[in-house]
Every structure is written in C-alpha cells, then in structure tokens.
Amino acid sequence: MSPVAPTPLHAACCLIRALALQALLLAVVACGGSDPAPPPPSEGSATVGAAGGRVSGPDGVVVELPAGALTADTTVRIARDSSGAPALPDGITALGPVYAITPHIPFLGVPATVSLPLDASRLDAAGPAPEVLVAQPGGQWESLGTASVAAGRITAATLHFSWVLAVQRPLRLTDVTVTLSHQFPRYSPSGIIDPTWQVFSVDRPFTGTITMTIVPTAFDPSGPVHWFCTSPLTLTILRVTYHADGTFARSVSTDLGPFTAPTTVTLPFSIDASDSGNTGFQLTESCHLQYSVLGGIGPGLLAYGGVIGFYGTIPPPPGAPVITGQPQSGSVTAGQTASFSVAATSAATRTVEWFRSNDGGSSWASTGATADLYAFSTVLGDNGAQFRAHVCDVVGPQQTCIDSSVATLTVAAAPLAPAFGRQPASVSVLAGQTASITVSASATPPPRVRIFRGTAPGGSLVLECPAPGGASNTACSYTTPALTLTDSGSLFYAVADNVGGSVTSGSAMVTVTGAAGAPLITIDPSSTTGVVGGHASFSVTATGTAPLSYQWSSRRQRRDRLVRNRTPAALAGSALRRGAGTRPLGDAARGHRPPARDAGTGHRRAGGGTLRGHARRAARDQGTRHGRDGADGVGRACRRPA
C-alpha cells in the first residue's frame, strides 16, 4: 500500500507550522535564550458519561465514545505508555507507539472508535493493509481488523479500553467469508465503512457459516517474496459472548487442522436468545513462519484477528419460559458432589433437561437429568466440563424452549495425606563438627515439611521447607551449627502436612564425642627366634580414635623397608631369612583412647633383625615423624638414622 498523499489542507497546515516554528527560533535567538522547547504532552484525558463524548490524547490520538458505550461518568485517559502491555509477536511491524486507554474496560456497551497516527515510512507497500491491535491486562494482542486509513491516520472500532497499537502484519494465510441465514444491519456507530471485524445488530435467532480458505502460497517457498509456513498450519476460532450488561457469559475455542496444504474448511454456528448481548468470533493462524529470502520467526503468529461480531438483544420465542436464575460455575474436589440449578417461570407445563459438553461447547449431549437441580459425584475427568439447562414450555403437542447460560465445572485432585519417604537418621560426630538431618515426604498437594529439635511433639522449630510448585515430593535438610559435647543426645524429628493431614517422622539422635585422638601403641611387638625356613609372627596393640590402620616394616643392615605394605595389627605368613628383622613404624600419639585392638601373626626368616609396628588413624593425613621404636611417631614409615 502506497503512503497516502497529503491533502491541500494538510499541506497548508504543515506550512503554517513550519513558519511558526521558524518565528519561534528567531525570537529565542534574539532574546539570547537557551531553554529547550517543552516536550509534547504524553497523555490526555476527559470525563465522558452515558451520553458519549470525545477524548483527545498525545500525538493526536482520538477516542470517540457513542451514547451507551459507558453507563456512568468515567474519566478516560490516553497515554503514550506500554507499561504492562504484552510483547509484540515477531514479524509484525509497529507503525507507531503503544497507547494505553484507561481504565481498562473488558467490554463497552457499544463499540467506540479509536484513531491513531501512522508512521508511513514503516509501511510495506507490498504488504497487507495496516490494522489496529488491542490487548487487555494479562492477555495477548488481538486484531480489531483492517480499518480505514486516511490522511496518515488509522481508525478502527473497539469494544475494549486497553492498550492499542497500529501495526502491519507480514501476511494473512487465510481468506475468510461469513454467510448468515438472515440479513442484519451493520452496527457501526463510529462510521467505519468496511472493517474486517464486521459487527451486526441482531434481534432474532439465526445461523451462519464461517468459511476459511488457506491461500495457495501458504506452504509454497517459491514465487514472489512472501511469508510461508514450514510446519502444519492450525486455525483456531474463538467465540466469546458477553451479557447485555457487559459481564462475561462464556468462551468457546475450536481448533481446525493442522493443515499441510491449501484447503477450504467451514465452521457452522448459531445465535439464539442465550447469546443476547455481544458475541464475537476471532480467528488465529499459527505455524512456523519463514520468509522466502530470510530466516524463520517462530510459531504462534496471530495472523488474522477479528472475523465477525453481533450486538443486540434476541428475545425468547413467544411462549418460551423466562429463566430467572442461571446455573453458576463451580469448583469441587474429586469425589465431592457438584450441583447446578436453574430457575424459570412458565405459563404452562415446564420441562428441564440438562446437557453436557466435553469439548468447550462445540457439541452437547444430554445427561438424562430432568430436574431443576442437577447433582452428581465427580471424578478428576470432569474437570473443564460445561453444563447448561434446556428449559421448555409445553402446551399440548407444541413446546417452546430456551437454553440457559453455560456453567463450567472445575475439579481438583483429592488431597493425599503426606508420607515420609526418607526418615531422619541418627548420626555421630566429633565435637566442633556439624550434623545434617535430611528428610523427604510426598503428598497431593505437595506437603510442607518442618524439622524440630527436641522430643515430639514439643520440639523447637529449626527449619521450615515450603511445598514446591509442580511436584508431589518435598525434601528438607537441616545442618546444625558446630556442636559441643553438651549437644550429645539431642533429638530431631520432622512434621509434614497439607490439606489432607499431618504426619510426624521418627526421631534421630545426634551423638557428639570428644575431639579426635592420635593412636598410641600400648604393647610393642616382641622379638622372637626361629628356624631358617620356618615361620614367625609378631603383633602390636594400639589405642586411638577408630578406625586405625597399620603398616609393618623390616630392618636389615640398618635400613627400614615396608613389608608388602601390610596393614593389619599382626604380621604373619612370611618364611624367615637369616639376618632379617621387622618392626612396626610408630604413628602413636601421646594421648589415650579406649583400646581398639588387632592381633595377628607374621613369619620371616630367622635373623637378628627387629620388627616395628606403625599405627595411624585412617582419617589422618600421612606425614613423617621419628621416635622411639614401637612407641612414638606420627605418619608413614620413614628411614631411621644410621
């Protein structure tokens, strides 16, 4: 689309503004001033009531509210502000800034019009017509349809007060037409001539068909430069209905596809008295898009927007009952009873039949229930089911019927009481060390876990682990500060709880012992005499903090050497050689611990050598110390002085 040519009036206005700006600059220079010109306003506001009105904002943004759009005096504010607005999908070109129209109103009584400035320099002449996107808090951008473009501005009808933004999309993948069983007048108080989102005033029940034709180039990378799908295309029709007072009635989403080739698909629909108020249809196209000369922009492109809308009040058919109490949506836990009720007045015999939908309202099946109150026991599979009552007046062989509003049932999983999968375990540590207590428990919903110190149930809370999101298991681990001997015997336990109940774990004891003691050899190995070729055995006794390990060495010609790296407290099984001697290398500390004794036998050839035992605490680092044979020294075996 080519940029719109300026009109003579527009050119004259531009010239006047240019002359005024030049005069202002000359005045500033003459006065020697240096203050910058004030920035343009970033917002504007006005109070509008039920009679309607006009609100002007920054950059020439204008909102026109016809009579009936608002029900009470409201201060409407327009600001150049994108705070809180959703991110714009990739591949869509913004033709100006985001504007916030507040207060955020989900549905006006009648459509208003919004007029935004366009940055013509960003328009792609070969692309589709520009349009206006709208977004509500917490929602995504939705299209108001292709609107009228004139004099550098774009104007569209909207039923929301929200964030608005003028954009140009890379393409549309689907051509859409709508046929109706009746002809209705266009509802266009804003004067919009031909927006894609057509809105009609309706006053009677009717049927219609939405026909969607996927364009031939939707999956074709050849030919002129364009966007195309590299994955199957999904079409989604969203039908939303609001009551005449603007409150939400129901929403039905229908997915079509996925499609891998151009095709035509239709979706029939009907509008009746239960749809009185405002009903709109929106189309979403979604696929992985790629430009024929560039890379992809990813999935989830909202590439169409509004299709058609209906506004008005459809009276019940003559003689039909009047529903005075609509069924209400509700939430229960699986296994509980769900109930829905309807109240209606009737001039004749009245019947009620309840219907259920499991596909978002696309199809309905009778439940067989025929009373004003419908109740049943729920299971988790009932979650999301929708219900409505079909109420009829019966006069002789004829009946006149009307459907109630739709109520949605939410079913949550029944709570499961917690159970400990890992109980706290007792632990023994040395004075000055810390101890860790770890537990885990599972439940539905996931439990909170707390760890206490003391005797259940009167212990003191030391740690609370909240229930994690998205998991059924809660793990909790507590590490104590450095412990002293007075902490020995302390008990710890845990409690897990959720809405399903509470459970207490077993208790774990923390034992604290004195500081680690080095080994002390209390009985040295004794010399022995043997026959050449015979066997000899030697043993050593040591005390210290367990576990202890031992190494044996032999002395021959005043040299020490390890004997096969033997580590028990006794050496046995070696044939004796003349002149050989064996000794334990001392690794004993001077302190005492309760004895940790090992004994064994070893055999060496007869000779004048000696045996020396080397005891050390297994957990200590190995170093080198010299001392009296069999009684002193810490560390590994070492050479003795000659």
N, C-alpha and C positions, 0 to 999 in steps of 0.2 A: 504494500500500500504506500503510495506516494504521500509525502507530507502535505498537509492542507495549505493551499495558497492563502496568504493574508488578504483580508478584505480591505477596501479603501479606508473604511473607518478605522480598522485595526492599524493600518499604516500611518494614518494621521495621528492616532493616539501615541504610537511609538515615536513619531517626530516631536510631538509636544513634550513627551517625557525626556527625550534627548536634549531639547532646548532648555528645559527646566533644570536638568542636571548640569549643563554647561554653565548656566547663570549661577547656580549654587556654588560651583567650583570657583568661578571668578570672584564671587563675594567672599569666599573663605580666604583666597589669596590676598585680596585687597585688605582684609581685616587682620591679616597675619595669623589667623587662627590655624590650629593643627588638630583639633578634635575630630576623630573619625565620625562618619555618618552613622546614626543609630542603626542597629541590625533590624531586618524586617521582623514583624511580630511572629511568634512561634505558635500562637493559639488565638482563638476567638470563641465567644460564647454568646448565647441568647436564651431567654426563657420562653418556652413555647407551651401552649396549652392544648386542650382538645380541639380548638378551632383551627389549629395548624399554624404554620409560620415558616420563617426562613432564618437559617443560621449561616453566618459567614465566618470562615476560618483563615488560616495563613495560606499564602501563595494563591489566593483566590478560590479556595475550596468552598463549595456551597452545598448545603443540605436543605432540601425543600420537604416540609412535612405537611401533607394534606390533612384536612379535617378528619378526625377519627384515628389518626396514627398514634396519638397519645391520649390517655384518659384523664390526665391531670397536669397541672403546670409543672414543667420539668426544665431545669437549666441544662441545656445541651452544650457541650464543649467540644471543639475541634482543635486538635493539637498535632503538630508535626512531631510524632513520638512513636517509636517502635518498641518501647519497653514492654516486655511480656508477650509480644507477638511471635507466632511460630516462624521458624526459618523458611525461607522461600525455597521450594524444590529446585534442584539443579536443572539447568537448561532453560529456565524461564527468565526472561529479561524484564527487569523492573523499569518502568517508564517514568518514575518519579519516586519521591519518598513515601514512607508509610505514614498514614494519618490515623490517629485514634479518635473515634467519635464516642463520647461517653455521656451518660452512663451506659454501660454495656447492657443492651436490651435484647433478649433472645428472639422476640417476635413482636413486631409492631402491629397495631390494629389493622392498618392498611399499609401498603408499601410506600416508602419515602424514596426520594431520588437524591443521589449524590453526584456531584460534578467535580472532576479533578483535572488539574493541568496535566498535559502530556509533554514529555521531552521528545520532540520529533526527531532529534538527532540519534536516538536509540532505536527507532523503528526500523524493522527489516521490511523493505518494500515487497520482497517475495514471500514474506510470512503471512500468517493468518491475521485477521483483524484484531486490534487490541481489545482488552476486556478488563473488567474490574474484579479483583479478588477481595473476599471478605473473610474474617476469622473471628471466632468467639474465644474468650478465655479458656484455655485448656484444649482447644480444638485445632483443626488444620485449616489451611486456606481453601476456600470454596469459591467457585466462579459465580458471578452474577450474570454471566452470559455476554455475548458480543453486544456492545452498547452503541449509542450514537456518538459519532466523532465529528466535531466541527470547531473551527477556529482554535485549534490547539488544545481542545478540551475533550474529555470523555465523560459521558453521562449514562448512569445505569440506575435501575430500580433495585431497592434493597428492603428486606423485611427485618434486618438486624441493625443494631447500633454496635459497631465493633471496630476493629482495625480494617482499613481499606487501602488498596494499592492498585495502581494501574500497571498492567503487565502485557507482554506479548508472549505467547507460547510458541514452542518450536513447530508444532503441528497439531492436527487433530487426526486421529486414526480411524474415527468412525463418523459416518453421516447418520443423523438421527431425524426421523419424522414421526409425528404423532397423529393418529386418526381418532376421532371421537364419534360416538353414536348420536350426539346432538350438537348443534351449533350454539355456541355461547359467545356473548360479547367479551371483548378484551377488557381486562381490568387494568387500566393504565392511567391513573390519576396524574402521573408525572409527565404525561405527554410523550413518553418514549414510543417511537413508531414501531420498531421491529427488533426488540432484544431476543436473543436465543431463548432465554428463560421467559417464555410466554406465560402470562397469568390471565386466567379467565374468571369471570363472575359466574357462579353456578347456583341454580335454585332447584335442581331436581336430580334424582339418581341417574347415572349414565355409566356406560362402559367405554373403554378405549384400548388402543394398542400402541405400544412404543416399538417402532421398527428401527433396528440398528444395523447398518451396513458397513462392514470393515472395508476401508478403501483399498484399491488394488496395490498401492505401493507400501502397505503396512509391513510387509515382510520382504520387500524387494530392495536389495542394496544397489541395483544398477539404475541407470537413467539419470535424470537431473538430480542435483544435490538436494537431499532431503533427509529427514529422520526416518528410521525404520526399526522394527522390533527384531532383536536377536534371540528372543525367547518367546514362548507362548504368551498370547495376549488374553488378559482376563477383563471382562466387563462387569461392573457392579452397579446395579440400580438401587439407590437408597430412597425409600418412601418415608416421609416424615409428616405426621399430622399433629396440628395444634388445635385445641378447642377455640371456640369463638372468643373466649376471654383471654386468650394468649397462653394458657397453660398447656404443657406438653401432654399429648394423648398417647402416641405410640410411634415406633420406628421399625420399619421392616427393610432388611437388606437382602437382595437377591443377586447371587453370583452366576454369571454366564460364562461358559468356556471351561478351560482355556482353549483358545483358537490358535491354529498354526498356519492358517491360510485365509484369504479374504472370503467372507461369507455374510449372510444376512440372517439375523435372529430377531424374533419378536417376543414381546412380553405383554400379555393382556392384563388389564386391570379394571376395577370398577370403583365407583364412588357412590356412596349412599348416605343416608341420614347420620350414620355413625361417624362420617368424615366431615360433618359440618364444622366450619372454621377455616382452617388453612391447611392445604395438603400440597406438598411439593415433591417432585421427582428429580433426582440428581444422578448423573452418570459419571463413573470413574473408570478410566482406562489405565491399566497397569501392565508394564512389561519392561524388560531390559532394553533401553533405547541406545541406538548408536547413530551417529551422523555419518553419512556416506563418505565423508572425507576426513573425519576426525574420530576420536575415541568415544567410548560409551559414557553415559551419565548415570547409569544405575537404574534400579527398579523403583516402583512406587510413584511414577509421574501421574499427577492428576491432570489428565489431558482433555477434559471436556468441561464438566461443570453442570449448571442447571439445564434441565430439559423442559419442564413444563410445571405450572403451578395452578392451583384452583383456590378461589376465595369466595366464601358465601355461606349461606345457611340453607341446608336442604331439610325441609320439613318432613316429619314422618308421614308415611302414606295414610290416607284417610282411614279412620277407624283403628289405626295402629295403637298399641299401648304406649304409655308415656313412662319412660324409665326415670324414676326419681332417686334411685341410689345405684351408682355404678360399682362394679366389682373393683377392688383395690389390690394392687401388687403387694406381695408379702415375702418374708424370709422365714425359713424354718431350718431346723437341724434334721438330717436324715433320720427317719424313724418317727418323727413327730407328725402330727396331723396338720395338713394345710386345708384352709377353707376359703371359699369365695361365695359371695352373696350378691343378689340383685334384688332391687325393689322396683315395682312398676304398678301403675294404675291402669285399669282396663274397664271399658264399658260393657264387656261381655265376658265370656269364658276365656281365661288366660292360661296359656301353657308356657313352660320354660324348658329349654334343652341346652345343656352345656356342651361346648365344643372346645377341643384342644388342638394346638399347633406345636409341632416339634421342630419346625424349620423357619422360625422367625415370622410366621404369619403367611407364608406362601401357600400353605394348604391347611385345611382344617378337617378334623374327624370328630364325630360325636363320641362323647364319653358314656352316653347312656343315662346320665343323671338328669332328672326332670323336676327337681325341687328348686325353690328359691335359693336354698343353701346347698352348696356342693362341697363336701369334705371327703378327704381320703388320706391314708397313711403314705408318707413319702419315702422315696429312696433317692440316692445320690443322682441317679439318672434322670430325675425330674427337674434337675436344675436347668433354668432357662426356658422351661415350657411356658406357653401362653394359653390363657383361657378367656372365653367370652360366652355370654348367655344369648341365646336366640329366643326372644320373647314374642309371643303371638297372641292376637285376639281371634277367637274362633266364634263365628256366627253362622250357624247351620253348616253347610258344606264348604263355606269360604273362611279363609283366615288371612289376617294381615299381620306382618311380622316386622320386627326391628331387631338389630344386633346391638348389644351393649358395647361399652368400651373394652379394650383388651387389658387384662391384668397379667403380669409376669411373675412367675414363682422362682425364687432363689432358694436353693437347697445347699446347705453347708454340710461337710462331713461330720458325723457324730464324733464327739470328743473321745479320745482313748487315754485312760489314766496312765501316768508315767511308770516306767520300769527301768531299773538300773542295769545297764549292760556291762558296766565296769564299776565294781565296788572299790572303796578306798582300801589300800593295802598298808599294813604296818611296815615300819622302816626303822633301821638302826643307824645312827650317825655318830660322829665324834663331836665333842664339844667344840664350838666355833663354826661348825658347818650348818647348812640349811637342810630342810627336809621338804619334799614335794608330795602333796596329796592330790591325786587325779581321779576323777570320776566321770562317767557319762551316763546319760539317761535319754530314753526316747519316748515319744507320745504323739498324739494328734489332738490339738495342735501342739507344736514343739514346746517342751516344758522349760520353765525357769529352774535353774539349779543354784542352790546356796550351800556353802560349806561353813560348818560351825566347829568351834573348838570347845571341848567340854563333853559332858555326859548328856546324851539325848534324853528328853527334848529341851533341856535348859541350857544349851551351849551358847556361846557368844558368836555372832556372825563375823566371819573374817573375809568372805568373798561372795559376791553375787554375780552369776553369769546369766544375762537375759536370754530369752528364747531367740534363736537365729531365725532369719527370714528364709523361707523356701526350703527348709529342711525339717526332719522329724527328730533329729538327734541333737542333744546339747552336751558338749564336752566342757569340763570345768577343771582347772588345775590351779592349786594354791601352793605357793612357795613361802615357807616361814622366814622370818629374819634369822640371823645367826643364833644358834641355840646354846644354852648353858646346861650344866648338869641338873639345875633345878627344873628344867623343862622335861626331863626324862619322865616317861609315863603319861604324857599328855595324850588325850584322845581327840580324834577328829571324826566327824560324820557329815553327811550331806542330806539335803532335802530337795526333792524335785516335785514341782506342782504345775498344774494347768487347770483349765475349767473342768477337766474330767476327774480331778482328785489330786491327792498328795501322797508321797511315799518317802520313807526315811531309809537311808542306807545303813549298813552295818558300820561299826566303829573301827577305826585304825589307831594303833598306838605308836607313838614316836619314842624310841629309846635313845638316850644320849649317854655315851660313855666318855671316860677321860681321854685326854689327848693321846695320840699315838706314841707308843714306847718302842725304842730300838731293841733289837734282840740281845739277849745276854746268855752266853754259854755257861751253863751251870755244871756240866760234867764233861770234862775233856775226854777224847779218845785215849785208850790205854795202849801202851806198847805191847807187842806180842812177839813170840819166837815161833818160827815154823820151819818146816822141812822144804828144801828146794823141790819145786814141782807140786807142793801142797797148797793149801788154801789158808787164808787168814781173814778175819773180819774185824771191823772197827765200828764204833758208834759214838755219837755225840748227843748231848742233851742241851737244849736251849729254851729260853723263855722269851716272850715278847708279844706284841700285838699281832695276832694271826691275820693272814696266813704267813708262815715262814717258809723260806726256801734254803737249800743247802748246796754248796759246791765243795768238792774234795780235790786236793792236790797232793802230789808226792814230792819229796825232796830226795834228790840223788845228785851227789857231787855238788852239794851246797847250792843246788838250783831247784826252784819250785816250778812245777808244771801241773796243769789240770789233768785229772784222771777221768778221761772220757766224758768230761763235763757232767759228772754225776751230781744229782741234786738232792737225793733223799738224805735223811739223817744218819744213814748207815751205808757202808761200802762193802760189797760182797761179790764173790764170783770170779776174781782175778787169780791166775796162777802166780805163785810167788817167784821172784827172781832174786838172785843174790845181790845184796847191796841196795836194794830198793827201799824207799821209805815213803810213807803217805801221811799227810796231815790235813786237817780242816783249816781253811783260811778264816780267821775270826772276823765276824761282822757284828759283834755283840756290842750293845750299848751298856752303859753302866747302871741303868735303871732296871727295875724288876717288874715283871708282869706274871700273872698266873701261868704256870708251865704249859707250853704246847710241845709235847714230846713226840719224837720219832726215833725209832731204833732200827738197826739193820746190820748186816754183816757184809764184809768185803774181803777179798782174797788177793794177796800179792805174793811175789816170790820172796823168799827169806832174804834178809839183808839187814844192814844197820840203819836203814832209813827211818824216818818218823812219819806219822800221819797227822794231818792238821785239818780240822773241820772249819768250814766257812758258812756261817748262818747269817741270813739277812732277811728283812721284812720284804715280802714280794712287792709291796706297793711303793718302796723307796727307790729313788734314783741310785744308780750304782756309781760309787766313787772309789777312792783309794786311801786307805789308812793302814799304818803299821802298828803293831802292838805285840803284847805277849802272846806266844803261840797258844791257840785254842781259847783265848780269854778276852782278846781285845780286837779293835779294828772295825771299821765300817766300810763296806764297798766290796769290790771284786777282788779276786786273788791278785796278789802282787808279788814281785821278786823281793826276797829278803836280802839284806846286806850280806856281803861275803864275810 
